[in-house]
C-alpha cells in the first residue's frame, strides 16, 4: 500500500501526537499522584493506606465480583443468543441482530432509570410479587447488588452478543453437523468445536463487558446508591466530596490494572485451550 514504511509512519504521526497530547500525557500526570504520598516523594504508601481500610477492601472485592459475574453471565447468554442468530435465515437474522444493537443507541442513563420503574417499591416486579401474595409488603430490590448486577448485565450484554456473532459467522457451516454425525453430543460440540473456534470473539467480548462493568458509573450510582459502593462510585466521592486526589488516583490506577489484567487473563486462557 505504501512505497516505504516512512510514509505509513508519517500518516499515523498526527493521530499519535493528538492521542499523546490530549489523553496519555494528562492521564499519566493524574496517575503519577498515585505513587506520591507527598509531593516529590515516590512511594506505594497510597496503596497501603487504601487497602488497609475495610471499606475499601469490600468495595474492591464487590467490584471484582460483579465484573466477573456480569462477564460470565453475558458469555453464557451471549453464546446461546449468538448461536440462534447465526442459524436464522438471512432475512430474520438482520432483524434480530438489529434488536440486539438497538439498546446501544439509547442513552445508558435512560436505560438505567427504566430499572427504577421495574424494580422500585411501586414498580412492576413488586406489583407482581404483592399481587401473587408472595409478600404482604413490597420488598427492597433497588440499592442492592442484585439490582446493580441486572443493570450492568442489560447494559453490556449486547457487546458480548455482537462479538460472538461475528466470531460464529466465520465458522464453516458444515462443522457442527459433521460433529453431530460423528456422534458428538451438544456438550462436546460446544466445548470441542464452537468454543475453540470462537475464542477470539470471547476474548474481545469478555474484555469489553468486564472493563465496562468495572468502569461504569451511572448504573451503580443509580441502582446501588451509597449502599452498594463500587470503585467507580468511590472514585467520584473521593474527587467531588472528599477532595482526596491521591486516593482517587490510586483507585484509577487499580481500575486500569484490573482492565488490562482481565484482557491478559482471557488471552492466556484462550491460548491454553488452543
C-alpha positions as CSV (number, residue, x, y, z in Angstrom):
1,X,0.0,0.0,0.0
2,X,2.8,2.4,0.9
3,X,6.0,2.8,-1.1
4,X,8.1,2.7,2.1
5,X,7.5,2.4,5.9
6,X,8.2,6.1,6.5
7,X,5.0,7.0,4.5
8,X,2.9,4.9,6.9
9,X,4.6,6.5,10.0
10,X,4.1,10.0,8.5
11,X,0.4,9.4,8.1
12,X,0.0,7.9,11.6
13,X,2.1,10.6,13.3
14,X,-0.7,13.3,13.6
15,X,-3.1,10.8,15.2
16,X,-0.4,9.5,17.6
17,X,0.6,13.0,18.6
18,X,-3.0,14.0,19.2
19,X,-3.6,10.9,21.4
20,X,-0.5,11.6,23.4
21,X,-1.2,15.2,24.0
22,X,-4.9,15.0,24.9
23,X,-5.0,11.6,26.5
24,X,-1.8,9.9,27.5
25,X,0.0,12.9,29.0
26,X,-2.9,14.1,31.1
27,X,-3.7,10.6,32.3
28,X,0.0,10.0,33.1
29,X,0.2,13.2,35.2
30,X,-3.0,12.2,37.0
31,X,-1.9,8.7,37.8
32,X,1.5,9.8,38.9
33,X,-0.2,11.1,42.0
34,X,-1.0,7.5,42.9
35,X,2.7,6.9,43.6
36,X,3.3,10.1,45.6
37,X,2.4,10.1,49.3
38,X,3.9,13.6,49.4
39,X,4.8,16.0,46.6
40,X,8.1,14.8,45.1
41,X,8.3,11.7,47.2
42,X,7.6,8.4,45.3
43,X,6.2,5.5,47.3
44,X,3.4,2.9,47.4
45,X,2.0,4.3,50.7
46,X,-1.2,5.4,48.9
47,X,-2.0,1.8,48.0
48,X,-1.1,0.6,51.5
49,X,-3.4,3.2,53.0
50,X,-6.2,2.4,50.6
51,X,-6.2,-1.4,51.1
52,X,-5.7,-1.1,54.9
53,X,-9.3,0.2,55.2
54,X,-12.0,-2.5,55.5
55,X,-14.5,-0.4,53.5
56,X,-12.1,-0.1,50.5
57,X,-11.4,-3.8,50.7
58,X,-15.1,-4.6,50.5
59,X,-15.6,-2.2,47.6
60,X,-12.7,-3.6,45.7
61,X,-13.9,-7.2,46.1
62,X,-17.5,-6.2,45.3
63,X,-16.4,-4.5,42.1
64,X,-14.3,-7.5,41.1
65,X,-17.1,-9.9,41.9
66,X,-19.8,-8.1,39.9
67,X,-17.4,-7.6,37.0
68,X,-16.7,-11.4,36.8
69,X,-20.4,-12.3,37.3
70,X,-21.6,-9.9,34.6
71,X,-18.9,-11.1,32.2
72,X,-19.6,-14.8,32.9
73,X,-23.3,-14.4,32.7
74,X,-23.0,-12.4,29.5
75,X,-20.9,-15.2,28.0
76,X,-23.4,-17.9,28.8
77,X,-26.4,-15.9,27.5
78,X,-24.3,-14.5,24.6
79,X,-23.3,-17.9,23.2
80,X,-26.9,-19.1,23.2
81,X,-28.2,-15.9,21.6
82,X,-25.3,-15.8,19.0
83,X,-25.8,-19.5,18.1
84,X,-29.5,-18.9,17.4
85,X,-28.9,-15.7,15.4
86,X,-26.3,-17.2,13.1
87,X,-28.6,-20.1,12.4
88,X,-31.6,-17.9,11.4
89,X,-32.5,-17.2,7.8
90,X,-30.7,-14.2,6.4
91,X,-33.9,-12.0,6.4
92,X,-34.7,-12.8,10.1
93,X,-31.1,-12.6,11.2
94,X,-30.9,-8.9,10.2
95,X,-34.0,-8.0,12.2
96,X,-33.0,-9.9,15.3
97,X,-29.5,-8.5,15.2
98,X,-30.9,-5.1,14.9
99,X,-32.9,-5.6,18.1
100,X,-29.7,-6.6,19.8
101,X,-27.9,-3.4,18.6
102,X,-30.9,-1.2,19.3
103,X,-30.3,-0.8,23.1
104,X,-26.8,0.6,22.3
105,X,-28.5,3.5,20.6
106,X,-30.3,4.5,23.8
107,X,-28.6,6.6,26.5
108,X,-27.3,4.4,29.4
109,X,-29.0,7.0,31.7
110,X,-32.4,6.3,30.2
111,X,-31.8,2.5,30.2
112,X,-30.8,2.6,33.9
113,X,-33.7,4.8,35.0
114,X,-36.0,2.3,33.4
115,X,-35.0,-0.2,36.0
116,X,-36.3,2.1,38.7
117,X,-39.8,1.7,37.2
118,X,-39.3,-2.1,37.1
119,X,-37.5,-2.7,40.5
120,X,-38.9,0.2,42.7
121,X,-41.2,-0.3,45.6
122,X,-44.1,0.6,43.4
123,X,-42.5,-1.0,40.3
124,X,-43.7,-3.8,38.1
125,X,-41.8,-6.6,39.9
126,X,-43.2,-5.6,43.4
127,X,-46.7,-5.2,42.0
128,X,-46.5,-8.8,40.7
129,X,-45.0,-10.1,44.0
130,X,-47.7,-8.5,46.1
131,X,-50.4,-9.4,43.7
132,X,-49.5,-13.1,43.8
133,X,-49.4,-13.0,47.5
134,X,-45.7,-13.8,47.7
135,X,-45.2,-10.9,50.1
136,X,-47.5,-8.7,52.0
137,X,-45.4,-5.6,51.5
138,X,-43.1,-4.6,48.7
139,X,-39.5,-5.9,49.1
140,X,-36.4,-3.9,48.6
141,X,-34.9,-4.5,45.2
142,X,-33.2,-1.2,44.5
143,X,-29.9,-0.3,46.1
144,X,-28.8,-3.9,46.2
145,X,-26.0,-5.8,44.5
146,X,-28.7,-7.7,42.5
147,X,-30.1,-4.5,41.1
148,X,-26.6,-3.3,40.1
149,X,-25.8,-6.8,38.5
150,X,-29.1,-6.7,36.5
151,X,-28.4,-3.2,35.3
152,X,-24.8,-3.9,34.2
153,X,-25.8,-7.1,32.5
154,X,-28.5,-5.4,30.5
155,X,-26.1,-2.6,29.7
156,X,-23.2,-4.6,28.3
157,X,-24.8,-7.9,27.1
158,X,-25.2,-6.6,23.5
159,X,-21.4,-6.1,23.3
160,X,-20.9,-9.8,24.1
161,X,-23.5,-11.0,21.6
162,X,-22.1,-8.8,18.8
163,X,-18.6,-10.1,19.4
164,X,-19.7,-13.8,19.5
165,X,-22.0,-13.4,16.4
166,X,-19.0,-12.0,14.5
167,X,-16.9,-14.9,15.6
168,X,-19.5,-17.6,14.9
169,X,-20.2,-16.3,11.4
170,X,-16.6,-17.3,10.5
171,X,-17.3,-21.0,11.5
172,X,-17.8,-23.2,8.4
173,X,-21.4,-24.2,8.2
174,X,-20.7,-28.0,7.9
175,X,-18.5,-28.2,11.1
176,X,-21.3,-28.6,13.7
177,X,-23.4,-31.1,11.6
178,X,-20.3,-33.1,10.9
179,X,-19.5,-33.3,14.6
180,X,-23.1,-34.4,15.3
181,X,-23.0,-37.0,12.6
182,X,-19.8,-38.4,14.2
183,X,-21.6,-38.9,17.4
184,X,-20.6,-35.8,19.4
185,X,-23.2,-34.6,22.0
186,X,-24.2,-30.9,22.1
187,X,-22.0,-30.6,25.1
188,X,-19.0,-31.9,23.2
189,X,-19.8,-29.8,20.1
190,X,-19.7,-26.7,22.2
191,X,-16.6,-27.3,24.2
192,X,-14.6,-29.0,21.4
193,X,-15.8,-27.3,18.3
194,X,-17.6,-24.0,18.9
195,X,-15.7,-22.7,21.9
196,X,-12.2,-23.2,20.3
197,X,-13.3,-21.6,17.0
198,X,-14.8,-18.5,18.7
199,X,-12.2,-17.9,21.4
200,X,-11.1,-14.6,19.9
201,X,-14.7,-13.3,20.0
202,X,-15.0,-14.4,23.6
203,X,-11.8,-12.6,24.5
204,X,-13.0,-9.4,22.9
205,X,-16.5,-9.6,24.3
206,X,-15.3,-10.6,27.7
207,X,-12.8,-7.7,27.8
208,X,-15.5,-5.2,26.7
209,X,-18.0,-6.4,29.2
210,X,-15.7,-6.8,32.2
211,X,-14.0,-3.5,31.7
212,X,-17.3,-1.8,31.1
213,X,-18.8,-3.3,34.3
214,X,-15.7,-2.1,36.2
215,X,-15.8,1.4,34.9
216,X,-19.5,2.2,34.5
217,X,-20.6,4.9,36.9
218,X,-24.2,5.8,36.1
219,X,-25.7,2.3,36.7
220,X,-24.0,1.6,40.0
221,X,-24.7,5.2,41.2
222,X,-28.4,5.0,40.4
223,X,-29.2,1.3,41.2
224,X,-26.7,0.9,44.0
225,X,-26.5,4.3,45.5
226,X,-24.4,4.8,48.6
227,X,-25.4,1.3,50.0
228,X,-23.6,-0.6,47.2
229,X,-20.4,1.3,46.6
230,X,-18.2,0.3,43.7
231,X,-14.7,1.6,42.8
232,X,-16.1,4.0,40.2
233,X,-18.6,5.5,42.6
234,X,-16.0,5.6,45.4
235,X,-13.7,7.4,42.9
236,X,-16.4,10.0,42.4
237,X,-16.8,10.5,46.1
238,X,-13.0,10.9,46.6
239,X,-12.8,13.7,44.0
240,X,-16.1,15.6,44.5
241,X,-16.8,15.1,48.2
242,X,-13.5,14.4,50.0
243,X,-11.2,16.2,47.6
244,X,-8.8,13.3,48.1
245,X,-7.0,13.2,44.8
246,X,-4.3,10.8,46.0
247,X,-6.9,8.2,46.8
248,X,-8.7,9.0,43.6
249,X,-5.5,8.4,41.6
250,X,-5.0,5.1,43.4
251,X,-8.5,3.9,42.5
252,X,-8.0,5.0,38.9
253,X,-4.7,3.0,38.7
254,X,-6.4,0.0,40.3
255,X,-9.2,0.1,37.7
256,X,-6.6,0.4,34.8
257,X,-4.6,-2.5,36.1
258,X,-7.8,-4.6,36.6
259,X,-8.9,-3.9,33.0
260,X,-5.6,-4.8,31.4
261,X,-5.2,-7.8,33.6
262,X,-8.6,-9.1,32.5
263,X,-7.6,-8.9,28.9
264,X,-4.3,-10.7,29.6
265,X,-6.0,-13.4,31.6
266,X,-8.6,-14.0,28.9
267,X,-5.9,-14.2,26.2
268,X,-3.9,-16.6,28.3
269,X,-6.9,-18.9,28.9
270,X,-7.7,-18.8,25.1
271,X,-4.1,-19.7,24.2
272,X,-4.1,-22.6,26.8
273,X,-7.3,-24.0,25.3
274,X,-5.8,-23.9,21.8
